[in-house]
Amino acid sequence: MVDINVDGFLNIEIDPSLDLFQEINKLKKEKNAIVLAHYYQEPDIQDVADYVGDSLGLAQKAAGTTADMIVFAGVHFMAETAKILNPEKKVVLPDLKAGCSLSDSCPPGLFKAFKDKHPDHLVISYINCSAGIKALSDIICTSSNAKAIVDSLPPDQKIIFAPDKNLGSYINKKTGRNMVLWNGACMVHEIFSLEKITKLKVRHPLAKIIAHPECEEAILNIADFIGSTTQLLKYTQTDDALVYIVATEAGILHKMQANAPGKTLIAAPPDNSCACNDCPHMKLNTLEKLYLCMKYELPEIIMDEQLRLQSKVPIDRMMKMSQDLGIVG
């Protein structure tokens, strides 16, 4: 019997002569499995995945797959979402401890107490949250569709937005709303240095600064373009500039460079001594863990059925609204 170790993954020695790309592709066929990966995963995982996308695209892909097993190369809430949408399918995650600082910043118990203080408010929660928060929400959104969803609601509708205060503040600014914001944030998107980015811009005066709306307002104020990971990716392909300073998790640069090979992409510098802006949770997943996860079908996402049903309702609303509004991942 194979067990998950205390670190949340299968710690089994792998034959170093194995071609992991070949083995993973073989396991996909043998097990009728699909590998879904977020843009923030390491390049090898993105290259072997069947689909690489952002939160909305991944949720849509998970909802429509005919695979028997979904292998989610991302963080825990993403694999949870896949399980919520596919109760009959096996959903596995290469590292069970691949969490999310934003999701962790919004514990369901505390959020329920916060929600109870605003009984006349509709709750819109960013998809980067736990199943417990989804179950307390009326509508789920992503950075791709948040503005459109908020705009589609009556102007006098009172709203709580959780858990990302930066995304919520950005949507308030874009829509003219005054949503009540939960005080949560993503550690990666809050660490960018305005001073270092400004100095970088001086060295590259023709560069455009592009940023994810989870960034702090000071960074968004100097950005030439703000968008979700998919929107940032498309922008670098279609825009005329040749140099970009990219203020989001550095994993996106792999797909950006592949899709825009003639352009120079510079990761926005963080406010620490590290030269990178990697999400430590996303990067817990490795190609080796992905292979073992597929081979042994562990660690598996198991969910209480009542929680699954409650958390599915606001996701279904988001999917329906996205479809009606013509938004795709």
C-alpha positions as CSV (number, residue, x, y, z in Angstrom):
1,M,0.0,0.0,0.0
2,V,1.3,3.5,-0.9
3,D,0.7,6.3,1.5
4,I,1.1,10.1,1.4
5,N,3.9,11.2,3.6
6,V,3.6,14.1,6.2
7,D,4.8,16.6,3.6
8,G,1.8,16.0,1.4
9,F,3.2,14.0,-1.5
10,L,4.5,10.6,-2.4
11,N,8.2,10.4,-1.5
12,I,9.1,7.4,-3.7
13,E,12.5,7.0,-5.4
14,I,12.2,7.3,-9.2
15,D,14.5,5.5,-11.7
16,P,16.7,8.4,-13.0
17,S,16.8,6.8,-16.4
18,L,13.1,7.3,-16.9
19,D,11.9,9.7,-19.5
20,L,9.2,11.4,-17.4
21,F,7.6,13.2,-20.3
22,Q,7.2,9.8,-22.1
23,E,6.0,8.1,-18.9
24,I,3.4,10.8,-18.1
25,N,2.0,10.7,-21.7
26,K,1.8,6.9,-21.4
27,L,-0.1,7.2,-18.1
28,K,-2.5,9.6,-19.7
29,K,-3.6,7.0,-22.2
30,E,-3.6,4.1,-19.8
31,K,-5.7,5.9,-17.2
32,N,-7.8,8.1,-19.5
33,A,-6.3,11.1,-17.5
34,I,-6.1,14.8,-18.3
35,V,-3.4,17.0,-16.9
36,L,-4.5,20.6,-16.2
37,A,-1.9,23.1,-15.3
38,H,-1.9,26.7,-14.3
39,Y,0.3,29.3,-16.0
40,Y,2.3,29.6,-12.8
41,Q,3.6,26.0,-12.9
42,E,7.2,25.2,-13.8
43,P,7.9,25.0,-17.6
44,D,8.2,21.2,-17.7
45,I,4.8,20.8,-16.2
46,Q,3.3,23.3,-18.6
47,D,4.9,21.5,-21.5
48,V,3.5,18.1,-20.6
49,A,0.0,19.4,-19.7
50,D,-3.0,18.8,-21.9
51,Y,-4.3,22.3,-21.1
52,V,-2.6,25.3,-19.5
53,G,-4.7,28.2,-18.4
54,D,-5.9,30.6,-15.8
55,S,-8.6,30.0,-13.1
56,L,-11.6,30.5,-15.4
57,G,-10.2,28.5,-18.3
58,L,-9.2,25.7,-16.0
59,A,-12.6,25.6,-14.3
60,Q,-14.3,25.5,-17.8
61,K,-12.0,22.7,-19.0
62,A,-12.5,20.7,-15.8
63,A,-16.3,21.0,-16.2
64,G,-16.2,19.7,-19.7
65,T,-13.7,16.9,-19.6
66,T,-14.5,13.3,-20.4
67,A,-11.4,12.0,-18.7
68,D,-11.7,9.5,-15.8
69,M,-9.0,11.2,-13.8
70,I,-8.1,14.9,-13.5
71,V,-4.5,15.6,-12.6
72,F,-4.4,19.2,-11.4
73,A,-1.0,20.8,-11.5
74,G,-1.9,23.9,-9.5
75,V,-2.8,24.6,-5.9
76,H,-5.4,23.0,-3.6
77,F,-8.4,25.3,-4.3
78,M,-8.0,24.6,-8.0
79,A,-8.1,20.9,-7.5
80,E,-11.1,21.4,-5.2
81,T,-12.9,23.3,-7.9
82,A,-12.3,20.4,-10.3
83,K,-13.8,18.0,-7.7
84,I,-16.8,20.2,-7.1
85,L,-17.6,20.1,-10.8
86,N,-16.7,16.4,-11.3
87,P,-17.8,14.4,-8.2
88,E,-17.8,11.1,-10.2
89,K,-14.2,11.6,-11.4
90,K,-11.0,11.0,-9.5
91,V,-9.1,14.3,-8.9
92,V,-5.5,14.2,-7.8
93,L,-2.9,16.9,-6.9
94,P,0.8,16.3,-7.1
95,D,1.4,17.9,-3.7
96,L,-1.4,18.1,-1.2
97,K,0.3,21.0,0.6
98,A,0.3,23.2,-2.5
99,G,-1.9,25.8,-0.9
100,C,-2.6,29.5,-1.5
101,S,-1.7,32.5,0.7
102,L,-4.8,34.3,-0.6
103,S,-7.1,31.4,0.1
104,D,-5.5,31.0,3.6
105,S,-6.1,34.7,4.4
106,C,-9.9,34.0,4.4
107,P,-10.9,31.3,7.0
108,P,-14.5,30.2,6.5
109,G,-15.4,30.7,10.2
110,L,-14.2,34.3,10.4
111,F,-15.7,35.1,7.0
112,K,-19.1,33.8,8.1
113,A,-19.1,36.2,11.0
114,F,-18.1,39.0,8.7
115,K,-20.9,38.1,6.3
116,D,-23.4,37.9,9.1
117,K,-22.7,41.6,9.8
118,H,-23.9,42.5,6.3
119,P,-27.1,40.5,5.9
120,D,-28.4,42.6,3.0
121,H,-25.2,42.1,0.9
122,L,-24.6,39.7,-2.0
123,V,-21.3,37.8,-1.6
124,I,-19.1,37.6,-4.7
125,S,-15.9,35.6,-4.0
126,Y,-12.8,35.4,-6.2
127,I,-12.3,31.8,-7.3
128,N,-8.9,31.8,-5.4
129,C,-10.6,30.6,-2.2
130,S,-11.5,27.4,-0.4
131,A,-14.6,25.3,-0.9
132,G,-15.7,26.6,2.5
133,I,-15.7,30.2,1.3
134,K,-17.4,29.2,-2.0
135,A,-20.2,27.6,0.0
136,L,-20.7,30.9,1.8
137,S,-20.8,32.9,-1.5
138,D,-23.6,33.8,-4.0
139,I,-21.4,34.1,-7.1
140,I,-17.8,33.1,-7.8
141,C,-15.7,35.3,-10.1
142,T,-12.3,35.3,-11.6
143,S,-10.0,38.2,-12.6
144,S,-11.1,37.6,-16.2
145,N,-14.9,38.1,-15.5
146,A,-15.1,40.0,-12.2
147,K,-15.8,43.4,-13.7
148,A,-18.4,42.1,-16.1
149,I,-20.2,40.1,-13.4
150,V,-20.3,43.1,-11.1
151,D,-21.4,45.4,-13.9
152,S,-24.3,43.0,-14.7
153,L,-25.8,43.4,-11.2
154,P,-28.3,46.2,-10.3
155,P,-26.5,49.5,-9.3
156,D,-28.1,49.5,-5.9
157,Q,-27.1,45.9,-5.1
158,K,-24.9,45.9,-2.0
159,I,-22.0,43.5,-2.4
160,I,-19.3,41.9,-0.2
161,F,-16.2,41.0,-2.3
162,A,-13.8,38.4,-1.0
163,P,-11.0,37.4,-0.4
164,D,-8.7,39.7,-2.4
165,K,-8.8,43.3,-1.3
166,N,-6.6,44.5,-4.2
167,L,-8.8,42.9,-6.9
168,G,-11.9,44.2,-5.1
169,S,-10.5,47.7,-4.9
170,Y,-9.6,47.6,-8.6
171,I,-13.1,46.4,-9.5
172,N,-14.6,49.2,-7.3
173,K,-12.5,51.7,-9.2
174,K,-13.5,50.4,-12.6
175,T,-17.2,50.0,-11.9
176,G,-17.8,52.9,-9.5
177,R,-19.1,50.5,-6.9
178,N,-18.4,50.6,-3.1
179,M,-18.2,46.9,-2.4
180,V,-17.3,45.9,1.1
181,L,-13.9,44.2,0.9
182,W,-12.5,41.3,2.9
183,N,-8.9,42.1,3.9
184,G,-7.1,39.3,2.1
185,A,-4.2,39.3,-0.4
186,C,-1.8,37.2,-2.5
187,M,1.7,37.2,-1.1
188,V,3.3,37.2,-4.6
189,H,1.3,40.1,-6.0
190,E,1.9,42.2,-2.8
191,I,5.6,41.8,-2.9
192,F,6.4,43.8,-6.0
193,S,8.6,46.9,-5.5
194,L,7.4,50.2,-6.9
195,E,10.8,51.6,-6.6
196,K,12.6,48.8,-8.3
197,I,10.0,48.7,-11.1
198,T,10.4,52.4,-11.6
199,K,14.1,52.1,-11.9
200,L,13.7,49.2,-14.3
201,K,11.4,51.4,-16.4
202,V,14.1,54.1,-16.5
203,R,16.5,51.5,-17.9
204,H,13.9,50.3,-20.4
205,P,12.0,53.4,-21.4
206,L,10.1,51.7,-24.2
207,A,9.0,48.8,-22.1
208,K,5.3,48.5,-21.2
209,I,4.4,47.6,-17.6
210,I,1.6,44.9,-17.5
211,A,0.1,43.8,-14.2
212,H,-2.4,41.4,-12.7
213,P,-5.2,43.2,-10.7
214,E,-4.2,41.3,-7.6
215,C,-1.2,43.7,-7.4
216,E,-1.4,46.7,-5.0
217,E,-2.8,50.0,-6.2
218,A,0.6,51.7,-6.5
219,I,1.7,49.1,-9.0
220,L,-1.6,49.2,-10.9
221,N,-1.4,53.0,-11.1
222,I,1.8,52.8,-13.2
223,A,0.7,49.9,-15.4
224,D,0.1,50.3,-19.1
225,F,-2.3,47.3,-19.1
226,I,-4.0,45.4,-16.3
227,G,-5.5,42.0,-16.8
228,S,-5.8,38.3,-15.8
229,T,-3.0,35.9,-16.7
230,T,-4.8,35.0,-20.0
231,Q,-5.4,38.6,-20.8
232,L,-1.8,39.5,-20.1
233,L,-0.7,36.6,-22.3
234,K,-2.9,37.8,-25.2
235,Y,-1.8,41.4,-24.8
236,T,1.9,40.6,-25.3
237,Q,1.0,38.7,-28.5
238,T,-1.2,41.4,-30.0
239,D,0.4,44.7,-28.7
240,D,3.0,46.5,-30.8
241,A,5.6,47.0,-28.0
242,L,8.7,44.8,-28.0
243,V,9.6,44.9,-24.3
244,Y,7.3,44.2,-21.3
245,I,7.8,44.4,-17.5
246,V,5.5,41.7,-16.2
247,A,4.0,42.1,-12.7
248,T,2.6,38.7,-11.9
249,E,3.9,35.3,-11.0
250,A,7.0,34.6,-13.1
251,G,5.7,31.2,-14.4
252,I,3.6,33.1,-17.0
253,L,6.8,34.1,-18.8
254,H,7.3,30.6,-20.2
255,K,4.1,30.6,-22.2
256,M,4.4,34.3,-23.0
257,Q,7.8,33.8,-24.5
258,A,6.6,30.8,-26.5
259,N,3.7,32.7,-27.9
260,A,5.7,36.0,-28.5
261,P,9.2,34.7,-29.3
262,G,10.5,38.1,-30.7
263,K,9.7,40.1,-27.6
264,T,11.6,40.8,-24.4
265,L,9.8,39.9,-21.2
266,I,11.2,41.1,-17.9
267,A,9.8,39.8,-14.5
268,A,8.9,42.7,-12.3
269,P,11.2,42.7,-9.3
270,P,9.9,42.0,-5.8
271,D,10.7,44.0,-2.6
272,N,13.1,41.4,-1.2
273,S,16.6,40.1,-1.8
274,C,15.4,37.4,-4.2
275,A,15.6,38.1,-7.9
276,C,12.4,36.1,-8.5
277,N,8.7,36.4,-7.9
278,D,7.7,32.8,-7.8
279,C,4.7,31.5,-5.8
280,P,6.2,29.0,-3.3
281,H,2.9,27.1,-3.2
282,M,2.6,26.6,-7.0
283,K,6.2,25.6,-7.2
284,L,5.7,22.7,-4.7
285,N,4.6,20.7,-7.7
286,T,7.3,19.1,-9.8
287,L,7.5,16.8,-12.8
288,E,8.6,14.0,-10.5
289,K,5.6,14.5,-8.2
290,L,3.3,14.8,-11.2
291,Y,4.5,11.4,-12.5
292,L,4.1,9.7,-9.1
293,C,0.7,11.3,-8.6
294,M,-0.5,9.8,-11.9
295,K,1.0,6.4,-11.4
296,Y,-0.4,5.8,-7.9
297,E,-3.4,8.1,-8.2
298,L,-2.5,9.9,-5.0
299,P,-2.9,12.4,-3.3
300,E,-6.6,12.4,-4.1
301,I,-9.0,15.2,-3.4
302,I,-11.9,13.9,-1.2
303,M,-14.8,16.2,-0.4
304,D,-17.9,16.1,1.8
305,E,-20.9,15.9,-0.5
306,Q,-22.9,18.6,1.3
307,L,-20.0,21.0,1.1
308,R,-19.5,20.1,-2.6
309,L,-23.1,20.8,-3.5
310,Q,-23.2,24.1,-1.6
311,S,-19.9,25.3,-3.2
312,K,-21.1,24.3,-6.6
313,V,-24.0,26.7,-6.7
314,P,-22.0,29.9,-7.0
315,I,-19.6,28.4,-9.5
316,D,-22.5,27.3,-11.7
317,R,-23.8,30.9,-11.5
318,M,-20.4,32.2,-12.6
319,M,-20.2,29.7,-15.5
320,K,-23.7,30.7,-16.6
321,M,-23.1,34.4,-16.3
322,S,-19.7,34.1,-18.1
323,Q,-21.5,32.2,-20.9
324,D,-24.3,34.8,-21.1
325,L,-21.7,37.7,-21.1
326,G,-19.6,36.0,-23.8
327,I,-16.5,35.6,-21.5
328,V,-14.1,32.7,-22.2
329,G,-10.9,31.6,-20.4
